């Protein structure tokens, strides 16, 4: 079974979630070709 969701969370503000998210999205875009982002 393939995983289709990835959640990035932190208990502290200013922990660098955006930077980590952007790096992972760049990697996935090169590997898969299509990614989506949803900020809730």
C-alpha positions as CSV (number, residue, x, y, z in Angstrom):
1,X,0.0,0.0,0.0
2,X,1.4,3.4,-1.0
3,X,1.3,6.3,1.4
4,X,-0.3,9.4,-0.1
5,X,-0.1,11.8,2.9
6,X,2.7,13.5,4.6
7,X,2.2,15.7,7.7
8,X,4.9,18.0,9.0
9,X,4.2,19.3,12.5
10,X,6.1,20.9,15.4
11,X,5.4,21.7,19.0
12,X,7.2,25.0,18.8
13,X,6.8,28.1,16.7
14,X,9.6,29.1,14.3
15,X,10.9,25.6,14.2
16,X,11.6,25.7,10.4
17,X,8.6,23.7,9.1
18,X,8.3,25.9,6.0
19,X,11.9,25.3,5.1
20,X,11.6,21.6,5.6
21,X,8.4,21.5,3.7
22,X,9.9,23.4,0.7
23,X,12.8,21.0,0.6
24,X,10.6,17.9,0.7
25,X,8.4,19.4,-2.0
26,X,11.4,20.1,-4.2
27,X,12.6,16.5,-3.8
28,X,9.2,15.0,-4.5
29,X,8.7,17.2,-7.5
30,X,11.9,15.8,-9.0
31,X,11.0,12.2,-8.1
32,X,7.3,12.2,-8.8
33,X,6.6,15.3,-10.9
34,X,3.4,16.4,-9.2
35,X,2.8,17.5,-5.6
36,X,0.2,19.6,-3.8
37,X,0.4,21.8,-0.7
38,X,-2.5,22.5,1.7
39,X,-2.1,24.8,4.8
40,X,-4.8,24.3,7.3
